[in-house]
Amino acid sequence: MNQSRTPAPGGIMAAEMAEQPAVLSRLLEEGAAPIRAVAERIAARRPRFVLLTARGTSDNAALYAKYLIEVQLGKPAGLTSMSTTTAYGARPDLTDVLVITVSQSGGSPDLVASTRAAREARAVTLAVTNNPASPLAEVSEFHIDVLAGPEKALPATKTYTAELLALYLFVQGLRGGRVAASAARLPELAAQVLGRQGEVRSLAERYRFAQRLVITSRGYGYPTAREAALKLMETTYIPATAFSGADLLHGPLAMVDNVSPVIAIVPDGKGGEALQPVLDRLRGRGADLMVVGQRDQVAAASAGFALPAGVPEELQPILEILPLQQLAHEITIARGQDPDAPRALAKVTQTH
């Protein structure tokens, strides 16, 4: 007699995190050419600036794209407030504006409605989703499939890193440049990082009883800080607040003490350099500081996780988030909860 097995708590999320090297490889091998073709068609339209629309995890991927677009393309980019369209009925003139909507499911009504309104306002519309048959993909002029495969756990993991890589490939296509040679190493490096789960489990034991967490970074690392805070809150239920390092110094630093841990994502590059004064102030306040970054930065912190060296700063977010996804998973398990099914959450959020 066959008996169905009940999956262990967190088993689905763990399996999907483990898929990420394969997802990145698939995107590089099968997705790069279609993404470049879409980018070339959009570049020919010569958009004057870019608006990015998203919710939740995808909003953090959109913020990453904002950095890419402004730094690498020299075009202004902004994150939209969908309620101006969906609630207030605003209809700005979007002629020659590229509107990129990022969504794992492509099913949220407000994303679909705002994208439809943007297209009616003469924007160039692009949907970046994990579902080419979604309502969002259907209403958009262009579509990019992130090729992550079905994602069943409520906390998004593999779709997030797939979105990051897809957006990176798209921006390289827009600028007519080559994809960094080191991008080909991302699947291998991701596998190496994910293989160090024992280190993350030790960190989880350190922070499992935390009452709150502060997460900070600058530059390309800031979207990682926001995504890490979201993952920790939705799985562990620990209040986790993400701040740009610059914003942290403008007031919230006052809540940092030697009890509440601070997690700093320190990119190897200009973002990490800009974060150094913040790290000095945190150490001066006796903060329990965990660093995700290069080995020398980890060595100077209370705890941390060293990332592979030699990766361009704009690609580091794809690796930075991996140990933080695992940290959220491990803390949740250690607290006796199931990260596969956070309370009060649904996979497709019906916002309007």
Summary of the structure (lengths in Angstrom):
residues: 352
radius of gyration: 19.8
end to end distance: 47.0
largest distance: 64.5
contacts: 1260
relative contact order: 0.15
helix: 52%
strand: 14%
